[in-house]
């Protein structure tokens, strides 16, 4: 059977929810996270969602995100305006503020005065959004057009020097709009403003670790019943938390399968086996399949092809294992919400296929159990701690499912894997010694399949470079390059060049996401 598109992940049906309408900007994911930080479940939906589809989801409120520059552009994004007649509270943010104003009869104009960056907001009506907040506060603006006349029935509640309608409210209809971005840290009281809106929605704040676990366990038990589930265990945070959740739900009906594809970091295969077999006493099957994966990847340089090949090979190995296990019809995966978003939605174009989302073959013979599919990374870590997983697993830096195959830019060979494994181990060792491991989201080496000239021991070398990549982030949706002290970079470079044959120079990647991604492929 084909993989189901929505079934099999943790049930969110019993949580009050806020829908975040994605107008194609970078802000929708951040808004969703801020809502969850207030212990309310949020779901990102396409701008093409209909009023009927909104009703079917039964949200307690709707937030319209930021988006393109002008609501009057020829290709401007709109929304089904019947949504505004459903009686569901709505908050428009930036572009969403303008969409709301235009749809309800207000005026959006190009004032000739753009605002980008911090601005001084003056509150004239504390009403709902600004209740008990200061009369003057700093907010973060990013707009060209602005609402010049609020719709009939709306009160202008705040302004800046260049935006006369920086905030507006129609409390009777439950309609609110702000020109600024309350979801960003630069807006002084942004989280409080969002929480005022949530209060106006009458939403229950029940999105907590305990409730997530409780509902996930119930959902998994209902889905799997008396069946057998196989978990694709890598030892990373995501698959480990997924395994722990499913094990809590169905116990020995879970069989963990660790496919050692030979693309792991140094010593990780042994660590995975020791942790889950000897410490957690889970059913674990260890499949050593390095030769099979390397053969499938031979000569492949396109990153999308690598991911698809690895994803399909994983599934085929699982199917072979499952054929020897009576009733194994379910596959557990540690798919996260950012994986789903990055693999492509209507308003979040495909950045790259994740091996457990876009890389799954159509004829896969499992139903998917994805208990983390609705969670961001920080939520997964919190759930893992609540489940009692050890710190070195819960706080392990993210590692891509395709492993080192997508950190070798070019053909994947055993020689290049061994070189990168040795260099990457040095990177992590020095980052840990410096006390930076928890502070940095990800730190690793990238090996481009190119060579350059060097000099070692008065002799000419012709060897690979290592690209050091380290970023800080909250959820991997955005990331900034880590400002690692020069002396730490110097230690890493010196050790790699001196200790790893085949590398003669080290470079540091100082690009952020966006425009770059965290991984190179």
C-alpha positions in Angstrom: 0.0 0.0 0.0 1.1 3.6 -0.5 2.2 5.8 2.4 -0.8 7.7 3.8 -0.4 11.4 3.5 -1.9 12.5 6.8 -2.8 9.5 8.9 -0.5 7.9 11.4 0.9 10.9 13.2 0.1 12.1 16.7 -3.5 13.1 17.0 -4.1 16.8 17.4 -7.9 16.6 17.2 -8.5 17.2 20.9 -6.3 20.4 21.1 -7.8 23.8 20.4 -5.9 25.1 17.3 -4.9 28.3 15.6 -4.5 28.3 11.9 -1.6 30.3 10.4 -2.3 31.2 6.8 1.0 31.1 4.9 1.3 34.0 2.3 4.7 32.8 1.2 7.1 34.7 3.5 9.5 33.4 6.1 7.2 34.5 8.9 4.5 31.8 9.0 6.8 29.2 10.7 7.9 31.7 13.3 4.3 32.8 14.1 3.3 29.1 14.5 6.2 28.6 17.0 5.3 31.6 19.0 1.7 30.4 19.3 3.0 27.0 20.5 5.2 28.7 23.1 1.9 30.0 24.6 0.9 26.3 24.9 -1.6 26.5 22.0 -1.5 24.1 19.0 -0.9 25.9 15.7 -1.1 24.6 12.1 0.3 26.3 9.0 -2.2 26.2 6.1 -2.1 27.3 2.5 -3.5 30.7 1.4 -5.8 28.7 -0.9 -7.7 27.1 1.9 -11.4 27.6 1.5 -14.0 28.7 4.1 -15.4 25.2 4.1 -12.0 23.7 4.7 -11.4 26.1 7.6 -14.7 25.1 9.1 -13.8 21.4 8.9 -10.6 22.1 10.9 -12.7 24.0 13.6 -10.0 26.5 14.6 -10.4 28.8 17.5 -8.6 31.6 15.6 -6.8 32.4 12.4 -3.6 34.4 11.8 -2.8 35.8 8.4 1.0 35.9 8.0 3.3 38.4 6.3 3.9 37.9 2.6 4.6 39.7 -0.7 5.1 43.5 -0.9 1.8 44.7 -2.2 -1.8 43.6 -2.2 -2.3 45.5 -5.4 0.4 43.6 -7.4 -0.8 41.7 -10.4 0.1 38.4 -8.8 -0.8 39.4 -5.3 -1.9 36.6 -3.0 -5.5 36.7 -1.8 -7.7 34.6 0.4 -11.2 33.2 0.3 -13.0 36.2 1.8 -15.9 34.0 3.0 -13.5 33.0 5.8 -14.1 36.5 7.4 -17.8 35.7 7.7 -17.3 32.5 9.7 -17.3 34.2 13.1 -13.8 33.0 13.8 -11.4 35.6 15.3 -8.7 36.8 12.8 -5.4 38.5 13.3 -3.7 40.0 10.2 0.1 40.6 10.5 1.9 42.9 8.0 0.7 41.7 4.6 -2.1 39.8 6.3 -3.1 43.1 8.0 -3.4 44.7 4.5 -5.3 41.7 3.1 -7.8 42.0 6.0 -8.2 45.7 5.6 -8.7 45.6 1.8 -11.2 42.7 2.0 -13.3 44.5 4.6 -13.5 47.8 2.8 -10.5 49.7 4.1 -7.8 51.4 2.0 -4.3 50.2 1.5 -2.0 52.7 -0.2 1.6 53.3 -1.3 2.5 56.1 1.0 6.0 56.6 -0.4 7.3 56.0 3.1 8.7 52.5 3.6 9.5 51.1 7.1 12.1 48.5 7.6 13.5 47.7 11.0 12.7 49.1 14.4 9.9 51.7 14.8 8.4 53.6 17.7 4.7 52.6 18.1 2.2 54.8 19.9 -0.9 53.1 21.4 -4.0 55.2 21.2 -6.5 52.5 22.3 -5.4 49.7 24.6 -8.5 47.7 23.7 -7.6 44.0 23.3 -4.2 43.6 21.8 -2.5 46.3 23.9 -4.3 45.7 27.2 -2.0 46.6 30.1 0.9 47.2 27.7 2.9 50.5 27.5 1.6 53.4 25.5 4.9 53.6 23.6 6.9 50.6 22.5 9.4 49.4 19.9 8.1 47.2 17.1 9.7 45.7 14.0 8.4 46.9 10.6 9.0 45.5 7.1 6.6 47.1 4.6 6.2 49.4 1.6 2.4 49.8 1.4 0.3 50.6 4.5 -3.3 50.7 5.6 -4.3 54.4 5.3 -8.0 54.0 6.2 -9.3 51.3 8.5 -12.5 49.4 7.5 -15.8 50.6 8.8 -16.3 49.4 12.4 -12.6 49.2 13.2 -10.8 51.3 15.8 -7.3 52.5 15.0 -5.4 51.4 18.1 -1.8 52.3 17.3 0.3 54.2 14.9 3.9 55.1 14.0 5.3 58.1 12.3 5.0 56.4 8.9 2.0 54.2 9.4 -1.2 55.8 10.6 -3.0 52.5 11.0 -0.2 50.4 12.5 -2.9 48.5 14.4 -6.7 48.2 14.2 -9.4 46.3 16.0 -13.0 45.4 15.6 -13.7 43.6 18.9 -17.3 42.9 18.1 -16.3 40.9 15.0 -13.1 39.6 16.6 -11.0 41.1 13.8 -7.5 42.5 14.5 -4.7 43.7 12.4 -1.1 44.9 13.0 1.3 46.3 10.4 4.4 45.2 12.5 5.7 41.8 13.2 4.8 40.7 16.8 6.4 37.3 16.2 10.0 38.6 16.0 12.2 39.1 19.0 12.8 42.8 18.0 9.2 43.7 18.8 9.3 44.6 22.4 6.0 43.2 23.6 5.3 40.9 20.6 4.6 37.7 22.5 2.2 39.5 24.9 0.3 40.9 21.9 0.0 37.5 20.3 -1.2 36.1 23.7 -3.9 38.9 23.9 -5.2 37.7 20.6 -5.3 34.1 21.9 -7.2 35.2 24.9 -9.7 36.9 22.6 -10.1 33.6 20.8 -11.0 31.8 24.1 -8.5 29.1 23.3 -7.4 26.6 25.9 -3.7 26.4 26.6 -3.3 22.6 26.7 -0.4 22.1 24.2 2.0 20.8 26.8 4.6 17.9 26.9 2.3 15.8 29.1 -0.7 16.2 26.8 1.3 15.7 23.6 2.6 12.4 25.0 -0.8 11.3 26.3 -2.6 11.9 23.0 0.3 10.5 20.9 0.2 7.3 22.9 -3.5 7.0 22.5 -3.4 7.7 18.8 -0.6 5.1 18.2 -2.4 2.4 20.2 -5.6 3.1 18.2 -3.8 2.9 14.9 -1.5 -0.1 15.4 -3.9 -2.2 17.5 -2.4 -5.7 17.8 -0.1 -5.2 14.9 3.7 -4.9 14.8 5.5 -1.7 14.1 9.0 -1.3 12.8 11.0 1.8 13.8 13.8 3.1 11.5 16.2 3.9 14.3 19.2 6.0 13.6 20.1 7.0 17.2 19.4 10.7 16.4 17.1 12.8 18.4 14.1 12.4 16.1 14.1 8.6 15.7 15.0 8.1 19.3 12.1 10.2 20.6 9.7 8.5 18.1 10.9 5.1 19.2 10.4 6.0 22.9 6.9 7.3 22.3 5.8 4.2 20.3 7.5 1.9 22.8 5.5 3.5 25.6 2.3 3.0 23.5 2.8 -0.6 22.3 5.8 -2.0 24.2 7.2 -5.2 22.6 5.0 -4.8 19.5 7.7 -2.4 18.4 10.8 -3.7 16.6 13.6 -1.2 16.1 15.6 -1.7 13.0 19.0 0.1 12.8 20.1 0.2 9.2 23.8 0.9 9.3 24.2 2.4 5.8 27.9 3.2 6.3 27.1 6.9 6.1 27.2 7.4 9.9 29.7 9.4 11.9 32.6 7.8 13.7 31.6 5.1 16.2 27.8 5.8 16.0 26.8 2.3 14.9 28.2 0.8 18.1 26.7 3.6 20.2 23.2 3.0 18.8 23.3 -0.7 19.4 24.6 -0.3 23.0 22.1 2.4 23.9 18.9 0.8 22.7 19.6 -2.9 23.1 21.5 -2.8 26.4 20.1 0.2 28.2 16.5 0.5 26.9 16.0 -3.2 26.3 14.1 -2.7 23.1 13.8 -5.3 20.3 16.7 -4.2 18.0 17.7 -5.6 14.7 21.1 -4.3 13.4 21.4 -4.5 9.6 24.9 -3.7 8.2 24.3 -2.5 4.7 27.2 -0.2 3.8 28.1 -2.1 0.6 24.5 -2.0 -0.6 24.1 1.7 -0.1 27.5 2.6 -1.7 26.7 0.5 -4.7 23.4 2.3 -5.1 25.1 5.7 -4.7 28.0 4.9 -7.0 28.5 7.7 -9.6 25.5 9.8 -8.2 26.3 13.5 -7.6 22.9 15.1 -7.7 21.7 15.7 -4.1 18.0 15.0 -4.8 19.0 11.7 -6.4 21.1 10.8 -3.4 18.2 11.4 -1.1 15.7 9.5 -3.2 18.1 6.5 -3.6 18.8 6.4 0.2 15.1 6.8 1.0 14.1 4.0 -1.3 17.0 1.7 -0.2 16.0 2.2 3.4 12.4 1.2 2.6 13.5 -1.9 0.7 15.7 -3.0 3.6 12.8 -2.5 6.0 10.5 -4.5 3.7 13.0 -7.4 3.7 13.2 -7.3 7.5 9.4 -7.1 7.8 8.9 -10.1 5.6 10.3 -12.2 8.4 8.1 -10.6 11.1 4.5 -11.7 11.1 2.1 -8.7 11.1 4.7 -6.0 10.6 2.6 -3.5 8.7 3.6 -0.2 10.3 6.7 1.9 9.9 7.7 4.4 12.6 9.6 7.5 11.4 10.9 10.6 13.2 9.5 13.0 10.6 9.2 16.6 12.0 7.1 19.6 11.0 10.0 21.4 9.4 10.7 18.2 7.3 7.2 18.4 5.9 7.4 22.1 5.2 10.8 21.9 3.5 9.7 19.0 1.4 7.2 21.4 -0.3 3.8 22.9 0.3 1.8 25.3 -1.8 3.4 28.4 -0.3 6.7 26.8 0.9 8.4 25.7 -2.3 10.4 22.4 -2.1 13.8 23.2 -0.8 15.0 19.6 -0.6 13.3 16.2 -0.2 13.8 14.6 3.2 14.4 10.9 2.9 11.4 10.2 5.1 9.1 12.6 3.3 9.9 13.3 -0.3 12.1 10.3 -0.7 9.5 7.6 0.0 8.6 5.4 -2.9 5.0 5.3 -4.0 4.7 1.5 -3.7 5.9 1.3 -0.1 4.4 -1.6 1.8 3.9 0.1 5.2 1.4 2.4 6.8 3.4 5.3 8.4 3.4 6.0 12.1 4.8 9.5 12.5 4.3 10.7 16.1 6.4 13.8 15.8 5.1 15.0 12.4 3.4 18.0 14.0 6.3 19.0 16.2 9.2 21.5 15.9 12.7 20.4 17.0 12.6 22.2 20.3 9.3 20.5 21.1 10.8 17.1 20.3 13.6 17.6 22.7 11.2 18.7 25.5 9.1 15.6 24.9 12.3 13.4 24.9 13.3 14.8 28.3 9.7 14.1 29.6 10.0 10.5 28.4 13.3 10.1 30.3 15.7 9.8 27.4 19.3 10.6 28.4 20.7 14.0 27.8 23.3 12.9 25.3 20.6 11.7 23.0 18.0 14.4 23.6 20.6 17.2 23.0 22.5 15.5 20.2 23.0 17.9 17.3 20.7 17.1 14.3 22.1 14.7 11.8 20.5 14.2 8.3 18.8 10.9 7.5 21.0 10.5 4.4 24.0 10.9 6.7 27.4 11.8 5.3 26.2 11.2 1.7 24.8 14.8 1.7 28.0 16.2 3.3 30.2 14.9 0.5 29.6 17.2 -2.5 30.0 14.8 -5.4 30.4 11.1 -5.7 30.2 9.2 -2.4 33.1 6.7 -2.0 34.4 4.7 0.9 37.7 6.7 0.8 35.8 10.1 1.1 33.5 8.7 3.8 36.5 7.6 5.9 38.2 11.0 5.4 35.1 13.0 6.4 34.3 10.7 9.3 37.8 11.3 10.8 37.7 15.1 10.2 34.1 15.4 11.5 35.0 13.6 14.8 37.7 16.2 15.4 35.3 19.1 14.8 32.8 17.7 17.3 35.5 16.9 19.8 36.9 20.5 19.8 33.4 22.0 19.9 32.6 19.9 23.0 35.9 20.8 24.7 35.1 24.5 24.1 31.7 24.0 25.9 29.9 25.1 22.7 28.0 21.9 21.8 24.7 22.9 23.4 25.0 26.5 22.3 25.5 25.6 18.6 22.5 24.0 16.7 24.8 22.0 14.3 28.5 21.8 13.7 30.0 19.5 11.2 32.4 19.1 8.2 31.6 19.1 4.5 33.9 17.5 2.0 33.7 18.8 -1.6 35.0 16.3 -4.2 37.7 18.8 -5.4 41.4 19.0 -4.6 43.8 21.9 -4.1 47.5 22.3 -3.8 49.1 22.5 -0.3 52.5 22.3 1.3 53.3 19.8 4.1 56.7 18.8 5.3 58.4 20.9 2.5 56.5 18.8 0.0 53.6 19.5 -2.3 50.2 18.0 -1.5 47.1 17.7 -3.6 44.2 17.0 -1.3 40.6 17.8 -0.3 39.5 20.9 1.6 37.2 20.5 4.6 34.4 23.1 4.9 33.5 23.7 8.5 29.8 24.5 9.0 28.4 25.7 12.3 25.1 27.5 12.9 22.8 28.7 15.7 19.1 28.3 15.4 15.9 27.6 17.4 14.1 25.3 15.0 16.1 25.0 11.8 13.7 27.0 9.8 16.2 29.9 10.0 19.8 29.8 11.1 22.8 32.1 11.5 26.4 31.1 11.2 28.0 30.6 14.6 30.6 33.1 15.8 33.1 30.5 17.0 36.2 32.1 18.6 39.3 32.2 16.3 41.4 30.1 18.7 38.8 27.3 18.5 38.8 27.5 14.7 42.6 27.4 14.7 42.6 24.3 16.8 40.1 22.5 14.6 42.0 23.5 11.4 45.4 22.4 12.9 44.2 19.1 14.1 42.3 18.2 10.9 45.2 19.0 8.6 47.7 17.3 10.8 45.7 14.2 11.8 43.6 13.4 8.7 45.4 12.2 5.6 43.8 13.6 2.5 42.9 17.1 3.8 45.2 20.0 3.4 43.1 23.1 4.1 40.0 24.1 6.2 37.5 26.8 5.3 34.6 28.2 7.4 31.1 28.7 5.9 29.7 32.1 7.1 26.4 32.0 5.2 23.0 32.1 7.0 19.7 30.4 6.3 18.2 31.9 4.2 19.7 32.3 1.6 21.7 29.1 2.2 20.5 25.9 3.8 22.1 24.4 6.9 23.3 21.3 5.0 25.1 21.8 1.7 22.9 19.3 0.0 
